[in-house]
Amino acid sequence: MTILEGWDSHAWIDGPWIHRAPRRPQVRPRLLAEATLLPWLAPQLPLPVPVPELTTDGVRHLLLPGEPFTDGGIETGRALGAFLKALHTVDTAEAVAYGALDAATATAEKTAFLGECRDQIIPLLPAEVRTTATELLDRVANVRTALIHCDLGPDHILMTDGQITGIIDWTDAVIGDPALDLCWPLNGAPDAVAAGVIEVYQPTSDLVERAKDWARLSPWYGVHRGLLLNLPDGVTTGLAEIAATL
């Protein structure tokens, strides 16, 4: 048996299965929701996703092959663009019925986070960037138009022999801003991958700009966590990163 650890879940591999159990009580409902959401969602997507089933501890699903993304080209981007286009056009009401976090609940959670950013982080920034920082928080506040993965980065994109073999870790799936799912593909992935995503997904200019805003917001999460857990070095580093992106 192989033991794995994540921020939200304990995980272990037992034969062909990966088991996941919540690390904190508030994670449990979202983890269990995967057992209804993903079996409904999987047939609508052009790339494999886990199809979990309930266990006494949480959920389990068959292991998907592959290793986390390290490199890719335009074909990788095209496949990712087709995947995101399909994901962002599924019926949102049905998605909520099958377990996705609804827009109202997600908005309340995000509003609380953004409020803490305004109250706790902006006063720590240099005075000359505080207005720009406030404008950034305002721009990402309330767009919720599609079912999104909400944590789409290289660690959650599995690859084998240059092909995407799975998109994993759906605990945060929510009705939200599709630009958040485009954040890493357009701003962190290799240029060829980004070009392939743009070719197939064909995002509007507004969507591209909001994806940049989500990229700018990335270091805010580290500072927020550093303040919560009293990690002063992480806060100092994160504040410098925030100022550099504004």
Secondary structure, DSSP 8 states (H G I E B T S, - for coil): -EEEE-SSEEEEEETTEEEEEESSGGGHHHHHHHHHHHHHHGGG-SS-----EE-SSSEEEE----EE-----HHHHHHHHHHHHHHTTS-HHHHHHTT-B-HHHHHHHHHHHHHHIIIIIGGGS-GGGHHHHHHHHHHTSS---EEE-S--SGGGEEEETTEEEEE---TT-EEE-HHHHHHHHHHTS-HHHHHHHHHHH---HHHHHHHHHHHHHHHHHHHHHHHHHT-HHHHHHHHHHHHHH-
